[in-house]
Amino acid sequence: MKVVSQILVRIPLILWAFIVIFPLIWMFMGAFKSNAEIFTSPWSMPTDFSFTNFERAWNDYNIGRAFLNSFFVTVLGSFLTLILSIPTAYALERVRSKFGEVLINVYLASMMIPSVLGWIPLFFLLMKFNLLDNLWALSLVYAISHVPFTIFILVGFIGNIPKELEEAAVVDGMSPYGILFKIVTPLIKSGIMTVTILNAISYWNEFFMALILLQTESKNTLGVAMNLLKIDAQYDSAWGVLFAGLCIAVIPVIVFYSIFQRHIVKGMTEGAIK
C-alpha cells in the first residue's frame, strides 16, 4: 500500500517536471537548427550542432552587449541592496522605539504596493537629475526596490542572534560598526545568501523598468534586447537566432540556481524555524 501511494504521488510530479523541462529542451534544440529545419522538422534533433545562431545572436543582435549590461546591473544592484539593507535591518531590530516600529510597518506596507504605480514618477524624477539611460541609476533603482523585502528577511535572522554576544563585544571595546560587520553579518550569512540569490535572479530577469529607463540600444539589458530580437525574428525569420538568444539568457540563471539552491533552501528553512 505504501508503494502504491508513493507511485500515485510521484506520477503527477514526473508529469509536471516533463511539462516544465520539455519547452527548455525544445528551445535548446531549436538554437542549433536552421530556419528551414525548424519549420520542416520542429520536433527532431538537429542534424548539425552548429553555433552559427549563437554567434549571430551575440554579435549581430547585440545580445553579447546586453548580457554584459545585465551582469553589471545584477552584480551592482545586489551589492547596493545589501549595503542599504543590512545596517537598516540591524538598526530596526536592535534599536526598539515607536519610530522603528512605524518604519518597519512602512517597509512591509511598501511591499504590497504594485511597482507599476511608481514607474511614471520615477521616470520624471530620474529625468530631472539627468539619470535616464544610465546603468548605474538602473542598478540603484533595482536595489532600492528590493530593500523592503531584504530587510523583512534579515530582521528575522538578526532578531535571533543572542544579544549577549554583542554585549561581550562592547565590553571588549568593539565599535557598533565592528559588531555589525564582524559579529552580526557572519552569523546571518545564510539569510544574506538567500536574499542575494533571489534578488540577483529578479534583477537578471527584470524587463519593464529597463525598458522605461534605458533609451540607448547599446545599454539595453537582456530582457529588452530579447524583446527586440523577438520582433526582428518575426520579420527576418531568425527563429534559430531567437532560440539561441533565449539560451544565452536562461543558461546563467539555471546554472546559478543549480549551484546555490541548497543555500536558498537552507536559508528559507532557518528563517522559518526561527
Secondary structure, DSSP 4 states (H G I P E B T S, - for coil): -HHHHHHHHHHHHHHHHHHHHHHHHHHHHHTTS-HHHHHH-TTSPPSS---HHHHIIIIIT-HHHHHHHHHHHHHHHHHHHHHHHHHHHHHHHHS--HHHHHHHHHHHHHTTS-GGGGHHHHHHHHHHTT-TT-HHHHHHHHHHHTHHHHHHHHHHHHTTS-HHHHHHHHHTT--HHHHIIIIIHHHTHHHHHHHHHHHHHHHHH--HHHHHH---GGG--HHHHHHHHHHHHHHH--HHHHHHHHHHHHHHHHHHHHHHHHHHHHHHHHHHH-
